[in-house]
Amino acid sequence: MAKICRETPFEYFNLAEYDTISIYLNLEVKYTDKYTNKKISNDATQAAEKFMKGYIKYNGFDTYIEHDLTKLYNDICKFDNNFIDKKYDCETLNKYVKLRYEDKFDIDKHEINDIIKSLKNIINYEPILKIRKEFSNDKRYLKSENMEHRSTMDCLEHIQLNNQFLKDKMQNTKIEVMDVIRFPDEVKNIDMLIKSRYIDNEGNTIYVLERKRNIKHNKIIEGYKVDSWRFKYNFTNEQALQFEKDWDNSRSHVK
């Protein structure tokens, strides 16, 4: 007989958020290959399993050391009839549960899209989402955001400095440059957009978009100004470009 799981609902949800963050980071990989797709599918099934087990335990029921998402689906439906709508999503994810023990790597993009969609339907299920919001009040909780880039970027801060700032920041912070984005044709007077990610002194991940502009006077380049924006969430190259255009069109600071 399977053993009863001892983890608390908080522990299950927190671990599931960690798996979800892992998916989010793998989706950022420039060139997603079959090995990355296998990792994403494994993380997705584990995230779903932990969210579902956490939901079961949160409602006062036991859950067991097993990985069958269909079984967990049936257990949830015993106390929550509305979860019946998630049958297709659980069955979709359950097909990939055994992959962690198999050498199948040929998971294509279409499958990954289905996996992500089904997982999102489970973790954004209203009662589960409510618990996630409750737990996120605890600083220990690693609440993930969307597993896709946000359609709008939440800008926390804008500063404008000279080119020395970029040099100093590269030297004095734990910075990891993710992409260098050049859009000379799409946006006028922009020499470079840099999308970066670094860890601040409190261990928070900070996403930054920086723009270096030539300052020209009588056709002589005097130097650079650097616009730097800090964001709460990560963003795509396309969103960086759109944000740049929106910024220039609005000519106002984003709060």
N, C-alpha and C positions, 0 to 999 in steps of 0.2 A: 504493500500500500504506500502511496506517495506520502512524503512527510509534509506537515503543515509549515507554511512559510512563516518565519518569525519577524520579517521586516515590518516596520510601521508604514502606514499610508504615506507619511511625509518622506520616508526613506525611498519608497518605491517611486513616488512622483519625482523626487530629486534626481534619482538615477535615470529615470526616463527622460528628464529634461537634458541630462548630460548626453544621452544617446542622440537626442534630437539636435543638440548643438553640434555633435560630431557629423551628423548628416548635413547640417547647414554649412559647415566648413568644407566638407567634401564637394558640395555643390559649387563652391567657389573655385575649385581647381580649374585652371585654364583649359587643361586638356583632360577631360574625363574619359577614362578608358574602362575596359571590362573589369579590371581589378578594383578600381574605385567604385564601380557600380555594384560589385559584390559586397563591398564594405557598406555602402549605403543601404542595400537590401537587408543585410544583417542587422544594422543599427535600427532600421525601421521596425523590423519584427520584434526586436528586444524592447524598443520604446513602447510599442503598442502593448506588449505583454505586461510591462511594468505599470503603465498607466491603468490598464484594466485590473491588474491585481491590486493596485493601490485603491482603485475605486471600490472594489469588492470589500477590502478590509475597512475602508472608510465608513462603509455602511454596516459594519459590525459582523461580517461573515468571514469564515476561514477561506484561505486559498492555499494551494498546494504546489510543491516543487515539480512543475510540469510546464511544457511550452506550447501546448495545443491551444491556439487562439479561438478555435471553434468551441472548445470546452469552456473557455473563459467567457465567451459570448453567451453561451447557454446559462452559465452561472449568474451573469449580470441580468439577463432577461427574467430570471426568477424573482428579482425584486424591483426591476425597472423595465416595465413593458415598452417604454419608448425607445429603448436601446435596440429593439427589433429592427429598426431602420438601418442599423450598422452591420447587418448580416453580410452583405456583399463585400464591405470593406474588410471585415474580419476574415472572410474566406479568401479574398485576394491576397492579403498579407500572409495568411497561413500557408500558402503554397511555397513561401520562401523560408519558412522556419527551419527546415532541415538543411538549408544550404550551408549553414555554418560547419556542417560535418561532411560536405560534399565538395568535389573539385569542379563544380560547374561555375564557369566564369563568363559565359556568353549571355550576359544580361544586357539587353539593348536599351536605348534611351526611352523607347515607348513603354517598356516595362517599368523603368524607373519613374516615369511620370505617373503611371497608375499606382505604384507603391506610395509615392509621396501624397497623391490625392487621397488615397484610402487612410493613410496615417493622419493626415490633417483632419479628415472627417471624424476620426476617433478622438483626437486630443482637443479638438475644438467643439466637441459635444458639450452642450451647455452645462450639465452637472459637473463634468470633468473640468471644464474651463473655470467654473466657479471655484472648485477646489484649488486649481492652479493659482488663481488670483488670491485666494486665502493664504496659501503657503508662501506666496511671493512677498508677504509682509515680513517674513523671517529672512534676515540677511544671509543666512546659510543656504537659502534656496536659489538654485541656478535656473531661474525661469528663462527659457528660450523664447525668442520672438518667432516670427514667421520663418518657414523653411524655404522661403523664396525672398528675393530682394523686394523691399517695399516699393510701392509705386510712387510714394513721396518720401523725401528724406527729412528726418527730424533734426534740424540744425540747432545745436546747443549754444554755439558761440562763434562769433566772427571777429577776427583781428586782422589788422593790416600792418605789416612790418617790412623792413628792408631785407635785402637778401642775406644779411648776416644771421637772421633768425633761423633760416632753414639749415644753414651750416652748423650753428650751435646746437640745434635740436638733434641733428644727425649724430653729433658727438656726445651729447649729454643725456640722451634718453635711450631706452631699449626700443628702438624703432625697427620695424620690419616693413620695407617698401614692397608693396604688392604689385603695383603696376605703374608704369609711366605712360601717361596718355597724351598723345599729341593730336591736336585738331586744327592744323593751320588753315584748312580750307573752310571748315564749318563755322568757326568763330574768329572774328577779326581781332588782331592785335594780341592774340594769346600765343605765348612762346611754349608754354608747357603746363599741363595739368598733371598733378601727381596725386595718386590715390595711395594712402599709406595707412598702416595700422600699428599702434604701439601700445605698450602697457604703462599706465601711469603709476605714481608712487603708492597708490592704494590697491594696485593689482587689477584695476579695471581696464578692459579693452577699449581703446579710443580709436575711432575711425576719422581720418582726416582727409580733406580735399584741399590741395594747395594750388594756387595759380600764380605763376611768375609772369609779370608783364614788363615789357620794355618801356622805359620812360624816355621819349625822344624830344629833344629840343634843338631846333636848327639842324636836324638830321644827325645829331650826335647822341649816341646812347650814353646817358648819364649813369644808368644803373638799373636795378630791378626793384619793383615793389612786389611783395608777396602777400596775396590774400590767403588767409588760412581759415578754414571752417572745421569745427569739430562736430561730429554727428553721433547720435546715440546708436544708430544701426549701420550695418554695412550697406553697400550700394554697388550697382553695376557700373561699367564704363558708360553705358548709354544714359543711365540716370545722372552720372557726373556731368555729362555733356548737356543734358536737359537742365540741370540745376544751374549750370553756367549761363545758359541762355536766359533762363528765368531771372537770374540775378541781374544780368545786364539790362533786361527789359524793365524790371521793377525799379532799379537804381535805389533800392532801399535795403537796409540790413535785415537779415532774418533773425528772429529771436527764437 
